[in-house]
Amino acid sequence: QFLILGFGSLSASTPYLAVFLFGIIALWIKASLSLNEQFTEVTKEEIKSEMAESEGEVKIESKVGEGGFVDGEVVPKDKEN
């Protein structure tokens, strides 16, 4: 509303609104990539700690769960499902 009042019409303020919107989208994408890096690092550390706690050899099993998400689990090699 401030831009509409400042520029006099919606059509005059549209380019500035577009720049603002694309700026917000760029920040959102940057934040999601940063969260991906942080989550991946924590997940790797968790897998390493589970492997260290296991006394035998382990393997990582993955399967596609609900909604198409991949679920992973660290299991001992001698365990059968």
Number of C-alpha atoms within 10 A of each C-alpha: 9 8 14 14 10 11 14 11 12 14 10 13 17 14 11 13 14 11 11 12 12 12 12 12 12 12 12 12 12 12 12 12 12 12 12 12 12 11 12 12 11 12 12 11 12 13 15 13 11 15 18 12 9 13 9 11 11 16 13 12 10 11 11 10 10 8 6 8 9 10 11 13 12 16 18 15 11 10 8 6 4
